[in-house]
Amino acid sequence: MNSETRNCQNCRKDFEIDSEDFLFYEKIKVPPPTFCPKCRLQRRLSFVNLFHLYKRSCDLCHKQTFSLFRQDAPYVVYCPRCWWSDDWDSLEYGKAYDFSRPFFEQLNELWHKVPLLGLSIDFVTLETSPYTNHIGHLKNGYLVFHADFNEDVAYGFYLVHNKGLVDSSLAMSSELCYDSMHIYKVNRGIGLRSQVTESLDCAFLKDCMNCQNCFASANLRSKKYYIFNKPYTKEEYFKEIKKWDLGSYKAYQEIQKMSEEHWRTLPPKPTMDEFATNCTGRLVFQSRNCKDCFEVVGAEDSRYLLMMEMGPVRDSYDLSSWGNNMDMCYECCVVGEGVSRAKFCQEAGLSLNDVEYSKLSTGAGYHFGCVSVRKTKYCILNKQYEEKKFNELREKIIAHMNEMPYEDAKGRVYRYGEFFPTEMSPYAYNETIASRFFPLAKEATEEKGYRWQEPEQGAYAITKDARDLPDHIKDATDAVLHEVIGCEACGKGFKIIKMELDFLRNMNLPLPRRCPMCRINEKFDQWVKNLRVFKRTCSKCGTGFETNYPKEEVDYILCRECYLKEIV
């Protein structure tokens, strides 16, 4: 089949469907999309509340816990301990399909009746790390988001296989790092940015690889004892490095500013990818044959992936968040860990196959339009059937979805093959990460038919202004653990936790002046910015290429080949 240009029914702009895309849709037996790739991504992300946590009582044990849902959200919400327990049965909410009403209308009613998981964490994580979200296999974590296989970490997002990290994000296989992002296999790193890999005892580096004892530099490869990209002997290095006492907040801020100014004097690495073959997008690692993918590890033969933290991911389109052994999946978000042939699902996984239009399906298969069904097969709207009856009814429902489609408040039509309508999301648009990738003001949000929620106004009994904290960590006593500090950025109160204080003392690093969420949000916003794609021309050879650096930010830039020749 040839490529076709179609018009997006959401933004009304034309978009291309390639011949390879048609082959994929035919292989998994779905119709081509009616939303363009950006609108599909926006729609999926409007179902992902990553950072907004609220105090809410569990509707089963009635204990107050932190939750993704506000107390007044019209859903039945169980805390993780109750939701993962065997004290209730999701099949008790099963209902027969009504062919006189649109499918999404019936599914939305089920979403409001079946208990939902209050925090997207597994039972192992719950035991030691209850103040986290979209997390698995975590021990001793605090305010960590979108992460897997970590221990002793605090204040970060997108973390995989790490230990002993504070205020770090987008990190893999690293240990004892602080205030860093985009790092891989780093030990004892401080203030690192933009793909620092396989390095030891380094601070304030950018775009460096295989370095040891390097400071305030960029574009280094296999170097030791460098400061501001100048080589030193071992003795000279340690003598010079003593000039900067990073335990002082003032000194830390000064050297951070000096480092950023120095980085700008050097050409940046044009693309951040390693071991990626025939791939397009940004931040694609250890992958091949992937198009339009962003922040992806271990994928192949796929397209339109975002935040897939762990491979393998094969033969899949339009996935946002998670991964870890997936194949033949389409239009899903927050789905992973042993999943095959999942379509139009949200927050599901853990050994899952042949599931469509389902939320919180785990450890099972053959679901259609289910909510919170676990370890059970052949279910439609939480009602279980014999295999033959299930297959017959599924085909009838798909035909019915096409004959009687759901139409939202703005006239967007949802037949079989569309992800959930955004108006079905349990979260307001500005509570989701869709608002971070596709920012909309309140008026524009409501004009598009999405919900807007005014932020909760908390009462913070602040006991200490951030300006009154001791400049040096050596002067910070345990008394600071009992203070409520006023964030210098947002004004909200926050506390220093013991794990954090111990870490800062051991690493000789200063107390923070901003609250954890301001620190996390700064890195998240920078990450979103790093995912941009601009067409540029190499300042040296004139070759055209794509990068995340626009001309107004970086005038002199090199293509990959020229960059490697210049720095290696």
C-alpha positions as CSV (number, residue, x, y, z in Angstrom):
1,M,0.0,0.0,0.0
2,N,1.2,3.5,-0.9
3,S,1.7,6.3,1.6
4,E,-1.3,8.6,2.1
5,T,-1.9,12.1,3.4
6,R,-4.9,12.3,5.8
7,N,-6.4,15.1,7.8
8,C,-6.3,14.9,11.6
9,Q,-9.8,15.1,13.1
10,N,-8.5,16.8,16.2
11,C,-6.1,19.6,15.0
12,R,-7.3,19.6,11.4
13,K,-3.8,19.5,10.0
14,D,-2.6,17.0,7.4
15,F,-0.4,14.1,8.4
16,E,1.3,11.3,6.5
17,I,0.7,7.6,6.9
18,D,3.6,5.6,5.3
19,S,3.3,2.3,3.5
20,E,5.2,0.7,6.4
21,D,2.6,2.1,8.8
22,F,-0.2,0.6,6.8
23,L,1.6,-2.8,7.0
24,F,1.8,-2.5,10.8
25,Y,-1.9,-1.6,11.2
26,E,-2.8,-4.5,8.9
27,K,-0.6,-6.9,10.9
28,I,-2.2,-6.1,14.2
29,K,-5.7,-5.7,12.7
30,V,-6.5,-2.1,13.5
31,P,-7.7,0.7,11.2
32,P,-5.4,3.5,10.4
33,P,-5.5,6.4,12.9
34,T,-7.7,9.5,12.5
35,F,-5.5,11.6,14.8
36,C,-2.1,12.8,13.8
37,P,1.0,11.5,15.7
38,K,1.2,14.6,18.0
39,C,-2.5,14.6,18.8
40,R,-2.3,10.9,19.6
41,L,0.6,11.5,21.9
42,Q,-1.3,14.4,23.6
43,R,-4.3,12.2,24.1
44,R,-2.4,9.4,25.7
45,L,-0.4,11.7,28.0
46,S,-3.7,13.3,29.1
47,F,-4.2,10.1,31.1
48,V,-0.9,10.2,32.9
49,N,-0.8,12.1,36.2
50,L,2.9,11.6,37.1
51,F,3.6,14.3,39.7
52,H,0.4,15.5,41.4
53,L,-0.2,13.6,44.6
54,Y,-3.1,14.2,47.0
55,K,-4.2,13.1,50.4
56,R,-7.2,10.8,50.1
57,S,-8.9,8.1,52.2
58,C,-8.9,4.6,50.8
59,D,-12.4,3.5,50.0
60,L,-11.8,0.0,51.5
61,C,-9.6,0.4,54.6
62,H,-10.5,4.1,55.0
63,K,-7.0,5.0,56.0
64,Q,-5.7,8.3,54.6
65,T,-2.9,7.9,52.2
66,F,-1.3,9.7,49.2
67,S,-3.2,9.2,45.9
68,L,-3.2,10.2,42.3
69,F,-6.9,11.2,42.8
70,R,-8.2,14.2,44.8
71,Q,-10.5,13.4,47.6
72,D,-13.5,14.7,45.6
73,A,-12.7,12.8,42.4
74,P,-15.8,10.7,41.6
75,Y,-14.1,7.3,41.6
76,V,-13.7,4.4,43.9
77,V,-10.0,4.5,44.9
78,Y,-8.1,1.9,46.9
79,C,-4.7,2.4,48.4
80,P,-2.1,0.1,46.9
81,R,-2.2,-2.3,49.8
82,C,-5.9,-2.9,49.4
83,W,-5.9,-2.8,45.6
84,W,-3.3,-5.5,45.4
85,S,-5.0,-7.7,48.1
86,D,-7.4,-10.5,47.6
87,D,-10.1,-8.8,49.7
88,W,-12.2,-7.9,46.7
89,D,-13.1,-9.2,43.3
90,S,-13.2,-7.0,40.2
91,L,-15.5,-9.5,38.4
92,E,-18.3,-8.6,40.8
93,Y,-18.7,-5.3,38.9
94,G,-19.1,-7.2,35.5
95,K,-21.9,-6.1,33.3
96,A,-23.4,-7.3,30.0
97,Y,-22.7,-5.3,27.0
98,D,-25.5,-2.9,25.9
99,F,-25.8,-2.6,22.2
100,S,-28.1,0.4,22.4
101,R,-25.3,2.6,23.8
102,P,-21.8,3.6,22.6
103,F,-18.9,1.5,23.9
104,F,-17.0,4.3,25.5
105,E,-20.1,5.5,27.4
106,Q,-20.4,2.1,29.0
107,L,-16.7,1.8,29.7
108,N,-16.6,5.2,31.4
109,E,-19.4,4.1,33.8
110,L,-17.3,1.1,34.7
111,W,-14.3,3.2,35.4
112,H,-16.4,5.1,38.0
113,K,-17.5,1.9,39.8
114,V,-14.6,-0.5,39.8
115,P,-11.9,0.3,42.4
116,L,-8.9,2.1,40.9
117,L,-5.3,1.9,42.1
118,G,-4.6,5.0,44.2
119,L,-0.8,5.1,43.4
120,S,0.7,3.3,40.5
121,I,3.2,1.3,42.5
122,D,3.7,-2.4,43.0
123,F,3.5,-4.2,46.4
124,V,7.2,-4.5,46.8
125,T,7.6,-0.7,46.4
126,L,4.8,0.0,48.9
127,E,6.7,-1.6,51.8
128,T,9.5,1.0,51.9
129,S,8.6,3.7,49.4
130,P,4.9,4.8,49.6
131,Y,5.6,8.4,48.5
132,T,6.3,7.6,44.9
133,N,4.4,7.1,41.6
134,H,4.6,5.0,38.4
135,I,7.3,2.9,40.2
136,G,8.3,-0.7,40.3
137,H,11.0,-2.6,42.2
138,L,12.0,0.2,44.5
139,K,13.6,0.0,47.9
140,N,13.9,3.1,50.1
141,G,12.7,5.8,47.7
142,Y,11.1,9.1,48.3
143,L,9.4,11.3,45.7
144,V,10.6,9.3,42.8
145,F,8.6,9.0,39.6
146,H,8.6,6.8,36.5
147,A,11.4,4.5,37.6
148,D,12.2,0.8,38.0
149,F,14.8,-1.3,39.9
150,N,16.3,1.4,42.2
151,E,17.4,1.6,45.8
152,D,18.1,4.5,48.2
153,V,17.0,7.3,45.7
154,A,15.1,10.5,46.3
155,Y,13.7,13.4,44.2
156,G,13.9,12.3,40.6
157,F,12.2,10.8,37.6
158,Y,13.1,8.3,34.9
159,L,15.5,6.2,37.0
160,V,16.5,2.6,36.1
161,H,18.9,0.4,38.0
162,N,20.4,3.0,40.3
163,K,21.5,3.2,43.9
164,G,22.2,6.2,46.1
165,L,20.9,9.1,44.0
166,V,19.5,12.4,45.1
167,D,18.1,15.2,42.9
168,S,19.0,13.2,39.8
169,S,16.8,12.3,36.8
170,L,17.1,10.3,33.6
171,A,19.8,8.1,35.1
172,M,20.6,4.5,34.5
173,S,23.0,2.1,36.2
174,S,24.6,4.8,38.4
175,E,25.5,5.2,42.0
176,L,26.1,8.0,44.5
177,C,25.2,10.9,42.2
178,Y,23.7,14.3,42.9
179,D,22.0,17.0,40.9
180,S,22.6,15.2,37.6
181,M,20.6,14.2,34.5
182,H,21.2,12.1,31.4
183,I,23.8,9.9,33.0
184,Y,24.7,6.2,32.4
185,K,27.1,4.1,34.5
186,V,28.4,6.9,36.6
187,N,29.8,6.6,40.1
188,R,30.1,9.6,42.4
189,G,28.9,12.3,39.9
190,I,27.8,15.8,40.8
191,G,26.1,18.4,38.7
192,L,26.4,16.4,35.5
193,R,24.4,17.2,32.4
194,S,23.6,15.9,28.9
195,Q,24.9,12.4,28.5
196,V,27.8,11.8,30.8
197,T,28.6,8.0,30.7
198,E,30.9,5.5,32.2
199,S,32.6,8.0,34.5
200,L,33.9,8.2,38.0
201,D,34.5,11.0,40.5
202,C,33.4,13.8,38.2
203,A,31.6,17.1,38.7
204,F,29.9,19.6,36.4
205,L,30.5,17.7,33.1
206,K,28.5,17.9,29.9
207,D,28.7,15.4,27.0
208,C,31.6,13.4,28.4
209,M,32.5,9.7,28.3
210,N,34.8,7.4,30.2
211,C,36.3,10.1,32.4
212,Q,37.7,10.1,35.9
213,N,38.4,13.0,38.2
214,C,37.3,15.7,35.8
215,F,35.7,19.0,36.7
216,A,33.8,21.7,34.9
217,S,34.4,20.5,31.4
218,A,32.6,19.3,28.3
219,N,33.2,17.0,25.3
220,L,35.9,14.9,27.0
221,R,36.6,11.3,26.0
222,S,38.7,8.9,28.1
223,K,40.3,11.7,30.1
224,K,41.6,12.1,33.7
225,Y,42.4,15.2,35.8
226,Y,40.8,17.9,33.6
227,I,39.5,21.2,34.9
228,F,37.7,23.5,32.4
229,N,39.0,21.3,29.7
230,K,42.6,21.9,30.7
231,P,44.7,18.9,31.6
232,Y,46.5,18.7,35.0
233,T,48.8,16.2,36.6
234,K,47.2,14.2,39.4
235,E,48.9,16.2,42.1
236,E,48.0,19.5,40.4
237,Y,44.4,18.4,39.9
238,F,43.7,17.7,43.6
239,K,45.5,20.8,44.7
240,E,43.4,22.9,42.3
241,I,40.2,21.2,43.1
242,K,40.5,22.2,46.7
243,K,39.7,25.7,45.7
244,W,36.0,24.8,45.3
245,D,34.4,23.6,48.5
246,L,31.1,22.1,47.2
247,G,29.7,21.8,50.7
248,S,29.1,25.6,50.6
249,Y,25.8,26.6,48.9
250,K,27.4,29.8,47.6
251,A,30.4,28.0,46.2
252,Y,28.2,25.4,44.6
253,Q,26.1,28.0,42.8
254,E,29.2,29.9,41.6
255,I,30.9,26.9,40.1
256,Q,27.6,25.7,38.5
257,K,27.3,29.1,36.8
258,M,31.0,29.1,35.7
259,S,30.6,25.6,34.3
260,E,27.5,26.5,32.3
261,E,29.3,29.5,30.8
262,H,32.2,27.4,29.9
263,W,30.0,24.7,28.3
264,R,28.6,27.4,26.0
265,T,32.1,28.1,24.6
266,L,32.3,24.6,23.1
267,P,30.2,23.0,20.4
268,P,27.5,20.7,21.9
269,K,27.1,17.1,21.0
270,P,24.5,17.3,18.2
271,T,22.6,14.1,19.0
272,M,22.3,12.1,22.2
273,D,22.1,8.5,21.1
274,E,24.4,5.5,21.5
275,F,24.2,2.2,19.6
276,A,21.2,3.3,17.6
277,T,21.0,2.1,14.0
278,N,18.6,3.6,11.5
279,C,16.7,5.5,14.1
280,T,15.1,9.0,14.1
281,G,13.9,11.2,17.0
282,R,15.9,12.1,20.1
283,L,17.6,10.2,22.9
284,V,17.3,6.7,21.3
285,F,19.7,4.2,22.8
286,Q,20.6,0.6,21.9
287,S,17.9,0.4,19.3
288,R,17.4,-0.2,15.6
289,N,14.9,0.6,12.9
290,C,12.9,3.0,15.1
291,K,11.3,6.2,13.7
292,D,10.1,9.2,15.5
293,C,11.1,7.8,18.9
294,F,12.0,9.9,22.0
295,E,13.8,8.7,25.2
296,V,13.8,5.1,24.3
297,V,16.1,2.2,25.3
298,G,16.2,-1.2,23.6
299,A,13.6,-0.9,20.9
300,E,13.4,-2.2,17.4
301,D,11.1,-2.0,14.4
302,S,8.9,0.5,16.1
303,R,7.6,4.0,15.7
304,Y,6.2,6.9,17.9
305,L,7.6,5.7,21.2
306,L,8.2,7.9,24.2
307,M,9.6,7.2,27.7
308,M,10.2,3.5,27.1
309,E,12.7,3.0,29.9
310,M,13.7,-0.6,29.3
311,G,13.8,-3.0,26.4
312,P,13.1,-5.1,24.6
313,V,10.3,-3.3,22.8
314,R,9.6,-4.8,19.4
315,D,7.1,-4.2,16.5
316,S,5.1,-1.5,18.4
317,Y,3.6,1.9,17.6
318,D,2.4,4.8,19.8
319,L,3.6,3.7,23.2
320,S,4.2,6.2,26.0
321,S,5.9,5.1,29.2
322,W,7.3,1.9,30.6
323,G,8.4,-1.0,28.3
324,N,10.4,-4.0,29.7
325,N,9.6,-6.8,27.2
326,M,6.8,-5.7,24.9
327,D,5.9,-6.7,21.4
328,M,3.1,-6.1,18.9
329,C,1.5,-3.3,21.0
330,Y,-0.3,-0.2,19.9
331,E,-1.7,3.0,21.4
332,C,-0.9,2.3,25.1
333,C,0.5,4.4,27.9
334,V,2.0,3.2,31.2
335,V,2.1,-0.4,30.0
336,G,4.9,-2.9,30.4
337,E,6.8,-5.9,31.9
338,G,6.0,-8.9,29.7
339,V,3.2,-7.6,27.4
340,S,2.2,-8.8,24.0
341,R,-0.6,-7.6,21.7
342,A,-2.0,-4.9,23.9
343,K,-4.0,-2.2,22.2
344,F,-5.6,0.9,23.6
345,C,-4.6,0.2,27.2
346,Q,-3.6,2.4,30.1
347,E,-1.7,1.5,33.2
348,A,-1.5,-2.3,32.6
349,G,1.0,-5.1,32.3
350,L,2.9,-7.7,34.4
351,S,2.6,-10.7,32.1
352,L,-0.3,-9.6,29.9
353,N,-1.5,-10.6,26.4
354,D,-4.3,-9.9,24.0
355,V,-5.9,-7.0,25.9
356,E,-7.8,-4.1,24.4
357,Y,-9.4,-0.9,25.8
358,S,-8.5,-1.9,29.4
359,K,-7.2,-0.1,32.4
360,L,-5.2,-1.8,35.2
361,S,-5.3,-5.2,33.7
362,T,-2.5,-7.3,35.1
363,G,-1.2,-10.8,34.9
364,A,-3.9,-12.1,32.5
365,G,-5.1,-12.0,28.9
366,Y,-8.0,-11.6,26.5
367,H,-9.7,-8.6,28.1
368,F,-11.8,-6.1,26.2
369,G,-13.0,-2.9,28.0
370,C,-12.0,-4.1,31.5
371,V,-11.0,-2.2,34.7
372,S,-8.8,-3.6,37.4
373,V,-9.1,-7.2,36.3
374,R,-6.2,-9.4,37.5
375,K,-5.2,-13.0,36.6
376,T,-8.4,-13.8,34.7
377,K,-9.0,-14.5,31.1
378,Y,-11.8,-13.8,28.5
379,C,-13.5,-10.8,30.1
380,I,-15.5,-8.0,28.6
381,L,-16.6,-5.1,30.8
382,N,-15.4,-7.2,33.8
383,K,-17.7,-10.1,32.9
384,Q,-16.1,-13.5,32.2
385,Y,-17.1,-15.7,29.3
386,E,-16.1,-18.9,27.7
387,E,-13.4,-18.5,25.1
388,K,-15.7,-19.0,22.1
389,K,-18.4,-16.7,23.4
390,F,-15.7,-14.1,24.2
391,N,-14.4,-14.1,20.7
392,E,-17.9,-13.9,19.1
393,L,-18.9,-11.0,21.4
394,R,-15.7,-9.1,20.8
395,E,-16.3,-9.1,17.1
396,K,-19.8,-7.9,17.6
397,I,-18.7,-5.1,19.8
398,I,-16.0,-3.9,17.4
399,A,-18.7,-3.8,14.6
400,H,-21.0,-2.0,17.0
401,M,-18.3,0.6,17.8
402,N,-18.1,1.4,14.1
403,E,-21.8,1.5,13.6
404,M,-22.6,3.5,16.8
405,P,-19.4,5.5,17.5
406,Y,-18.9,7.7,20.5
407,E,-18.8,11.4,19.9
408,D,-17.3,13.7,22.4
409,A,-18.4,17.3,23.3
410,K,-16.3,18.8,20.5
411,G,-17.6,16.4,17.8
412,R,-14.5,14.1,17.7
413,V,-15.7,10.6,16.6
414,Y,-14.3,7.5,18.3
415,R,-14.7,4.2,16.5
416,Y,-12.8,1.1,17.1
417,G,-9.1,2.0,16.7
418,E,-9.1,5.2,18.7
419,F,-7.6,5.5,22.2
420,F,-9.8,6.6,25.1
421,P,-11.4,10.1,24.6
422,T,-9.5,12.7,26.6
423,E,-12.8,13.7,28.4
424,M,-12.7,10.2,30.0
425,S,-9.5,10.9,31.7
426,P,-9.8,10.8,35.5
427,Y,-7.5,13.8,35.7
428,A,-7.8,17.4,34.7
429,Y,-5.6,18.3,31.7
430,N,-3.3,20.5,33.8
431,E,-2.7,17.6,36.3
432,T,-1.2,15.5,33.5
433,I,2.1,15.5,31.7
434,A,0.2,16.3,28.5
435,S,0.2,19.9,29.8
436,R,4.0,19.8,30.0
437,F,4.5,18.6,26.4
438,F,1.5,20.6,25.0
439,P,1.0,23.6,27.3
440,L,-2.4,25.2,27.2
441,A,-3.8,28.1,29.2
442,K,-7.0,27.5,31.2
443,E,-9.2,29.2,28.5
444,A,-7.6,27.2,25.7
445,T,-7.9,23.9,27.7
446,E,-11.6,24.4,28.3
447,E,-12.2,25.5,24.7
448,K,-10.8,22.2,23.5
449,G,-13.2,20.4,25.8
450,Y,-10.7,19.3,28.4
451,R,-11.1,19.8,32.2
452,W,-9.1,22.3,34.2
453,Q,-8.5,22.0,37.9
454,E,-7.4,24.9,40.1
455,P,-4.4,23.9,42.3
456,E,-5.1,23.0,45.9
457,Q,-4.0,25.8,48.3
458,G,-2.2,24.1,51.1
459,A,-1.5,25.7,54.5
460,Y,2.2,25.5,55.2
461,A,3.4,26.3,58.7
462,I,6.9,27.5,57.6
463,T,9.4,27.7,60.4
464,K,12.5,28.7,58.5
465,D,13.2,30.8,55.5
466,A,15.6,29.2,52.9
467,R,17.8,32.2,53.2
468,D,18.4,31.4,56.9
469,L,19.8,27.9,56.2
470,P,23.5,27.5,57.0
471,D,25.7,28.0,53.9
472,H,27.8,25.0,54.6
473,I,26.6,21.4,55.2
474,K,29.1,21.0,58.1
475,D,27.0,23.6,60.0
476,A,23.7,21.8,59.4
477,T,22.6,20.0,62.6
478,D,19.9,17.4,62.9
479,A,17.6,20.1,64.0
480,V,17.0,21.0,60.4
481,L,15.0,17.7,60.0
482,H,12.3,19.3,62.1
483,E,12.1,22.6,60.2
484,V,9.5,23.4,57.5
485,I,11.5,25.4,55.0
486,G,10.0,28.0,52.7
487,C,11.0,27.2,49.1
488,E,12.7,30.2,47.5
489,A,11.1,29.5,44.2
490,C,7.4,28.6,44.9
491,G,7.1,29.6,48.5
492,K,5.7,26.3,49.6
493,G,7.0,24.5,52.7
494,F,9.3,21.5,52.4
495,K,11.3,19.3,54.8
496,I,14.8,17.8,54.7
497,I,14.5,14.0,55.2
498,K,17.1,12.0,57.1
499,M,18.2,10.0,54.0
500,E,18.9,13.3,52.2
501,L,20.8,14.9,55.1
502,D,23.0,11.8,55.5
503,F,23.7,11.8,51.8
504,L,24.6,15.5,51.6
505,R,26.9,15.1,54.6
506,N,28.7,12.1,53.2
507,M,29.1,13.8,49.8
508,N,29.9,17.2,51.2
509,L,27.1,19.0,49.4
510,P,24.9,21.9,50.6
511,L,21.3,22.0,51.8
512,P,18.8,22.8,49.0
513,R,16.9,26.1,49.0
514,R,14.1,25.0,46.7
515,C,11.5,22.3,47.4
516,P,11.8,18.8,45.9
517,M,9.1,19.4,43.2
518,C,10.7,22.6,42.0
519,R,14.0,20.8,41.6
520,I,12.3,17.8,39.8
521,N,10.2,20.2,37.6
522,E,13.3,22.1,36.5
523,K,14.9,18.9,35.2
524,F,11.6,17.7,33.7
525,D,11.1,20.9,31.8
526,Q,14.7,20.8,30.5
527,W,14.2,17.2,29.4
528,V,11.1,18.2,27.4
529,K,13.1,20.9,25.9
530,N,15.8,18.5,24.9
531,L,13.3,16.4,23.0
532,R,12.8,19.1,20.4
533,V,14.0,18.5,16.9
534,F,15.4,21.3,14.6
535,K,17.0,21.0,11.2
536,R,20.5,22.5,11.2
537,T,23.5,22.8,8.9
538,C,26.9,21.8,10.1
539,S,29.0,25.0,10.7
540,K,32.1,23.1,9.4
541,C,31.1,20.9,6.4
542,G,27.6,22.2,5.5
543,T,25.9,18.9,6.0
544,G,22.3,19.0,7.0
545,F,21.2,17.1,10.2
546,E,18.7,17.2,13.0
547,T,19.4,18.3,16.6
548,N,17.7,19.7,19.7
549,Y,19.6,23.0,19.5
550,P,18.0,25.9,17.6
551,K,20.2,28.5,16.0
552,E,19.1,31.2,18.5
553,E,20.5,29.1,21.4
554,V,23.6,27.6,19.7
555,D,25.1,29.4,16.6
556,Y,28.1,27.2,16.0
557,I,27.2,23.5,15.8
558,L,28.7,20.5,14.2
559,C,27.3,17.4,12.6
560,R,28.0,14.1,14.2
561,E,31.0,13.3,12.0
562,C,32.6,16.6,12.5
563,Y,31.9,16.6,16.2
564,L,33.6,13.3,16.6
565,K,36.6,14.4,14.6
566,E,37.0,17.5,16.6
567,I,36.7,16.0,20.1
568,V,38.2,12.5,19.8
